[in-house]
Amino acid sequence: MITLLNNSLNYLHPPAPTLSIVSSSTAPLILRVAFIGRKTVFNLSALSLPQLQLCHRHCSHNYNKLRRCHNKRHENRVSIHTASRPGADTTTKKSERVNRFLQNFDRNSMASANNNLEKNGNCEESTDNICLNKGVGGQDGMDRFYFLIDIGANLTNKKFSRDVDSVVQRAKEAGVLKIMVTGTNILVSKEALRLTRLFPDTLFATAGIHPHDAKTFDETSIQEIESLCSNPEVVALGEIGLDFNRNFSPPEVQLEVFEKQVQLACRIKMPVFLHERDAHEEMINVLMKYQDKLPPSVLHCFTGTVSQAKAYVDLGLYIGLTGYVWKDKSEDGVRKMLMDNVIPLDRLLIETDCPFMYPNFRSAKLTPEMKQVLTQRSLNYLNRNCTFQRNEPCSLPATLEMISALMKKNPEEVAMATTYNAVKIFGLSS
């Protein structure tokens, strides 16, 4: 069922559609498309992956159609506000065409796409050229639009203290629907939870003690983490793990605190958000003890080798990738792992780890295949809003495109797979 908000459309400047996800017992699939800060709403928990892809394709396709209409009108320098001036008939006719298109939105586009989905289990060519296997941005990909979930953002960092609302809004405009705010100790986890209540249905939180802060762990910490995890906005236990690179906490303390938190996750059946640096074997040894009980777990911000990635995937873990893929120059690292398709799409997640892990596209040697996938829209969000000092969630589309280029896959396919994985693991339907 599709409901269009015709009374509030801005035909001259249609911005990107936004998406929010709700649970509804009365409407298993409600898709509402609007183009000026309104919401696109559907129940993700009731959708299969092909249906989710269909919704993504439909929203992107019609957003692009309105953009093309706007661009053509802009080139002809026709204003909708000059109805009484010469040339107003042209504007009126174009507006009428847009209105007719919107009125036929449900009857033509979605109906034919739904028919194809029911017949073939996939989205074949439809009357409006909606196809899962084709890009939506045209040959240059200028208008390609994704629906993404950033599974790791440090929005409690002081670099975001003055304008977190603008950061969240830019992320939505870039297509980042949901953001998971990471907790690294008890105080930061509480602050992450507070942020989720300022931005309901957009921000979600994790709660746990990072290996850097393992030295702060005491006899009350487990109870406090469990209490935080009882809040519906907290969707994972983390960021927990081992970091033997800088050893801000002694390794033996890290191991003890990590194992206690893994035990808690197994007991309360909470997804685990993992951190590992220079401690691969120790991490594997701890997780192997609880393999039968371990809930879905994500190794976030992976920067290891191909063999390490294989070991984590064999253990059943999901892998989170960041803008690190832009600067990785190792012969056996993340880029090699992606080119060899070591991580299947159903185990892949994407994140920014902002304000860190800036996608430094200037340092990357871009192959023709990479240049073909990267879009100006994604690079604009990256260049205008992100720096080495402060990365933002709005850079996620650029990282997605880089990952897609290395995997030699369609970016829309990767976008939908990673979004579906995040919804499935963390239950991000509000």
C-alpha positions in Angstrom: 0.0 0.0 0.0 1.4 3.3 -1.0 0.4 6.7 0.4 1.8 9.9 -1.3 1.9 13.3 0.3 1.1 15.4 -2.7 0.1 18.5 -0.7 3.7 19.2 0.6 5.9 18.4 -2.4 8.4 20.9 -3.5 8.7 20.4 -7.2 11.6 22.7 -7.9 14.0 21.3 -5.3 13.0 17.7 -4.4 15.6 16.6 -1.8 16.5 13.0 -1.1 13.8 10.9 0.6 14.3 9.9 4.2 13.4 6.6 5.7 12.2 5.5 9.1 11.4 2.0 10.1 8.4 1.1 12.3 6.7 -2.0 13.6 3.0 -2.2 12.8 0.6 -5.1 13.5 -2.1 -3.5 11.3 0.1 -2.6 8.2 2.8 -5.2 7.4 4.1 -3.1 4.5 3.5 0.6 4.3 5.6 2.7 2.0 5.2 6.4 2.2 7.4 8.5 -0.1 8.0 12.2 0.5 10.7 14.6 -0.6 10.9 17.4 1.9 11.9 16.0 5.2 8.9 13.7 5.4 9.3 10.0 6.2 9.3 6.8 4.2 7.8 4.2 6.4 7.6 0.5 6.2 7.9 -2.5 8.6 11.4 -3.9 7.8 10.9 -6.8 10.2 8.1 -8.2 8.0 10.1 -8.0 4.8 12.3 -10.5 3.0 15.5 -9.3 1.4 14.0 -9.2 -2.1 11.1 -7.1 -0.8 13.6 -4.8 0.9 15.5 -4.5 -2.3 12.2 -3.7 -4.1 11.4 -0.8 -1.7 14.9 0.6 -2.1 14.7 0.4 -5.9 11.3 2.0 -5.9 12.2 5.0 -3.7 15.5 5.6 -5.5 13.9 5.3 -9.0 11.2 7.8 -8.3 13.5 10.2 -6.4 15.7 10.2 -9.5 12.7 10.8 -11.8 11.8 13.9 -9.9 15.4 15.1 -9.9 15.6 14.8 -13.7 12.4 16.8 -13.9 13.9 19.4 -11.6 17.2 19.6 -13.6 15.4 20.0 -16.9 13.3 22.8 -15.4 16.4 24.5 -14.0 18.2 24.4 -17.3 15.3 26.1 -19.0 15.2 28.7 -16.2 11.6 28.2 -15.7 10.2 29.1 -12.3 7.0 27.9 -10.8 6.5 31.3 -9.2 6.1 33.1 -12.6 2.7 31.6 -13.5 1.5 35.0 -14.6 4.5 35.7 -16.9 5.2 34.5 -20.5 6.2 30.9 -20.5 4.0 30.0 -17.6 2.2 27.4 -19.7 5.3 25.4 -20.0 5.8 25.3 -16.2 2.2 24.4 -15.7 2.4 21.5 -18.1 5.6 20.2 -16.4 4.0 20.5 -13.0 0.9 18.6 -14.3 3.2 15.9 -15.6 4.8 15.5 -12.2 1.4 15.4 -10.6 0.3 12.7 -13.0 3.4 10.8 -12.3 2.8 10.9 -8.6 -0.8 10.0 -9.0 0.2 6.9 -11.0 3.0 6.0 -8.6 1.0 3.2 -6.9 -0.9 2.0 -10.0 2.0 1.7 -12.4 5.4 1.4 -10.8 4.8 -0.6 -7.6 2.1 -2.8 -9.1 4.2 -4.0 -11.9 7.2 -4.4 -9.7 5.2 -6.4 -7.2 3.9 -8.6 -9.9 7.4 -9.4 -11.1 8.5 -10.1 -7.5 5.6 -12.5 -7.0 6.2 -14.3 -10.2 10.0 -14.6 -10.2 11.1 -14.0 -6.6 13.1 -11.1 -8.0 12.6 -7.8 -9.7 12.6 -8.0 -13.4 12.3 -5.2 -15.9 9.1 -3.3 -15.2 7.2 -0.5 -17.0 9.2 2.1 -15.1 12.6 0.3 -15.6 12.7 -0.8 -11.9 15.2 -3.6 -11.8 17.3 -4.9 -9.0 20.3 -5.6 -11.2 20.6 -2.2 -12.7 22.0 1.0 -11.1 19.6 3.9 -10.5 21.9 6.7 -11.1 22.2 6.5 -14.8 25.5 6.1 -16.6 27.4 8.5 -14.4 25.6 7.5 -11.2 25.1 11.1 -10.3 21.7 10.5 -8.6 22.3 7.1 -7.1 20.7 7.0 -3.6 21.1 4.3 -0.9 19.4 3.3 2.3 22.2 2.5 4.7 22.8 1.7 8.4 26.0 2.9 10.2 26.6 0.2 12.8 29.4 2.1 14.5 29.6 5.9 15.2 31.2 7.5 18.2 28.7 10.4 18.4 29.5 10.8 22.2 32.9 12.1 21.2 33.5 15.8 22.2 34.0 16.7 18.5 30.3 16.3 18.0 29.2 18.1 21.2 28.2 21.3 19.4 26.3 20.1 16.3 25.2 16.5 16.7 21.8 17.4 15.4 23.3 18.7 12.1 25.5 15.6 11.9 22.4 13.4 12.2 20.5 15.4 9.7 23.3 15.3 7.1 23.5 11.5 7.6 19.8 11.2 6.8 20.1 13.3 3.7 23.0 11.1 2.5 20.9 8.0 3.0 22.1 6.8 6.4 18.8 5.7 8.0 20.0 4.4 11.3 23.1 5.0 13.4 24.4 2.9 16.2 26.2 5.0 18.8 28.9 3.0 20.5 29.4 2.8 24.3 33.0 2.3 25.5 32.5 2.4 29.3 29.6 2.9 31.7 29.5 6.7 31.5 29.8 6.7 27.7 27.2 4.0 27.3 24.8 6.1 29.4 25.5 9.1 27.2 24.9 7.0 24.1 21.6 6.0 25.5 20.7 9.6 26.2 21.4 10.5 22.6 19.1 7.8 21.3 16.3 9.4 23.2 17.0 12.8 21.6 16.8 11.1 18.1 14.3 8.3 18.5 14.0 5.7 15.7 17.3 7.1 14.2 19.9 6.5 16.8 20.5 3.2 18.7 23.2 2.4 21.2 25.6 -0.2 22.4 26.6 -0.7 26.1 29.8 -2.2 27.3 33.4 -1.7 28.4 36.1 -1.2 25.8 39.4 -2.9 26.3 41.1 0.5 26.8 38.8 1.0 29.8 39.0 -2.5 31.1 41.0 -1.2 34.1 37.8 0.7 35.2 35.9 -2.6 35.6 34.7 -3.4 39.1 32.2 -5.7 40.9 29.2 -3.5 39.9 30.1 -3.1 36.2 28.3 -6.3 35.0 25.1 -5.2 36.8 25.2 -1.8 35.3 25.8 -3.1 31.8 23.0 -5.6 32.2 20.7 -2.7 33.3 21.7 -0.6 30.3 21.1 -3.5 28.0 17.5 -3.8 29.3 16.6 -0.6 27.5 15.0 -1.1 24.0 17.3 1.5 22.5 20.4 -0.6 23.4 20.8 -3.2 20.6 24.2 -4.7 21.3 26.7 -5.4 24.1 29.8 -3.6 23.3 32.2 -2.2 22.4 34.1 -5.1 24.0 37.2 -7.1 23.1 41.0 -7.0 23.2 43.5 -4.4 22.2 47.1 -5.4 22.6 48.3 -2.6 20.3 48.5 0.2 22.9 47.7 -1.7 26.1 45.9 1.2 27.8 44.8 -1.6 30.2 47.0 -4.6 31.1 46.4 -7.6 28.7 45.4 -10.0 31.6 42.8 -7.5 32.8 41.5 -7.1 29.3 41.1 -10.9 28.9 39.2 -11.2 32.2 36.8 -8.3 31.5 36.2 -9.4 28.0 35.3 -13.0 29.0 32.9 -11.8 31.7 31.1 -9.6 29.2 30.9 -12.4 26.7 29.4 -14.6 29.4 26.8 -11.8 30.1 25.9 -11.6 26.4 25.4 -15.3 26.2 23.2 -15.2 29.3 20.9 -12.3 28.2 21.2 -13.3 24.5 22.4 -9.8 23.4 24.3 -9.3 20.1 28.0 -8.6 20.6 29.9 -5.7 19.2 33.6 -6.7 19.2 36.9 -4.8 19.0 40.2 -6.5 18.3 43.6 -5.1 17.6 46.8 -7.2 17.6 45.0 -9.9 19.6 43.6 -12.2 17.0 44.5 -15.6 18.6 43.5 -14.5 22.0 40.1 -13.3 20.7 39.5 -16.6 18.9 40.4 -18.6 22.0 37.8 -16.8 24.1 35.1 -16.9 21.6 35.6 -20.6 20.9 34.7 -21.4 24.5 31.2 -19.9 24.0 30.7 -20.8 20.3 27.5 -22.8 21.0 25.9 -20.1 23.1 27.3 -17.0 21.4 24.6 -14.6 20.0 25.2 -12.9 16.6 28.5 -11.1 16.9 30.1 -8.4 14.8 33.8 -7.7 14.6 33.7 -4.0 14.0 36.3 -1.9 12.1 38.2 -4.9 10.8 41.8 -4.0 9.7 43.4 -7.5 9.8 44.6 -10.0 7.2 42.8 -12.3 4.8 43.6 -15.4 7.0 42.2 -13.6 10.1 39.0 -12.7 8.2 38.5 -16.3 7.2 39.0 -17.4 10.7 36.4 -15.0 12.0 33.9 -15.9 9.3 34.4 -19.6 10.0 33.6 -18.9 13.6 30.3 -17.3 12.5 31.1 -13.7 13.0 30.0 -10.8 10.9 32.6 -8.3 9.7 32.3 -4.5 9.9 34.3 -2.4 7.4 35.1 1.3 7.6 36.8 4.0 5.6 40.0 2.1 6.3 39.5 0.4 3.0 40.5 3.7 1.3 44.0 3.8 2.9 44.8 0.1 3.2 48.0 -0.6 1.2 49.0 -4.0 2.6 49.3 -7.0 0.2 47.3 -9.3 2.5 44.8 -6.8 4.1 41.3 -5.6 3.7 41.4 -4.8 0.0 42.8 -8.2 -0.8 40.1 -9.7 1.3 37.4 -7.9 -0.6 38.9 -8.6 -4.0 39.0 -12.3 -3.1 35.4 -12.2 -1.8 36.5 -13.8 1.5 33.5 -12.2 3.2 30.1 -13.2 1.8 27.5 -10.5 1.5 25.4 -12.1 4.2 28.3 -11.5 6.7 29.2 -8.0 5.7 28.3 -4.7 7.6 29.5 -1.2 7.0 30.3 1.7 9.5 32.1 5.0 9.7 33.6 4.7 13.3 33.4 8.5 13.2 35.1 10.8 14.0 37.8 8.3 13.1 38.6 6.3 10.0 38.3 9.2 7.5 37.9 7.8 4.0 41.0 9.5 2.4 40.1 9.1 -1.2 43.0 11.3 -2.2 45.5 8.8 -1.0 43.9 5.9 -2.8 45.0 4.9 -6.3 41.7 4.7 -8.0 41.4 2.1 -10.8 39.0 2.7 -13.7 36.6 0.3 -12.1 36.6 2.3 -8.9 36.1 5.6 -10.7 33.1 4.1 -12.5 31.4 3.1 -9.3 32.1 6.3 -7.2 29.5 9.0 -7.6 29.8 12.7 -7.3 26.9 12.8 -4.8 28.8 10.6 -2.3 32.1 12.4 -2.8 30.3 15.7 -2.3 29.1 14.6 1.1 32.6 13.4 2.0 34.5 16.4 0.8 32.1 19.1 2.1 31.5 17.7 5.6 34.3 15.4 6.6 38.0 15.9 7.4 40.9 14.0 8.9 40.0 15.6 12.2 36.3 14.7 12.1 34.7 12.0 10.0 30.9 11.9 9.9 28.2 9.3 9.1 27.4 11.0 5.9 30.7 9.6 4.4 29.2 6.1 4.5 28.0 6.1 0.9 31.5 6.8 -0.4 32.9 3.9 1.7 30.1 1.6 0.4 31.0 2.4 -3.2 34.6 1.7 -2.6 33.8 -1.6 -1.0 31.5 -2.4 -4.0 34.2 -1.6 -6.5 36.7 -3.8 -4.7 34.2 -6.7 -4.6 33.2 -6.0 -8.2 29.5 -5.9 -7.2 26.7 -3.5 -7.8 26.7 -0.9 -4.9 22.9 -1.2 -4.6 23.3 -4.9 -4.0 25.9 -4.3 -1.3 23.8 -1.5 0.3 20.7 -3.7 0.6 22.7 -6.7 1.9 24.4 -4.7 4.6 21.2 -2.9 5.6 19.4 -6.2 5.8 22.1 -7.8 7.9 22.1 -4.9 10.4 18.3 -5.1 10.7 18.5 -8.9 11.2 21.2 -8.9 13.8 20.3 -5.8 15.9 16.5 -5.7 15.3 16.6 -2.0 14.4 12.9 -1.8 13.6 11.6 0.6 16.2 
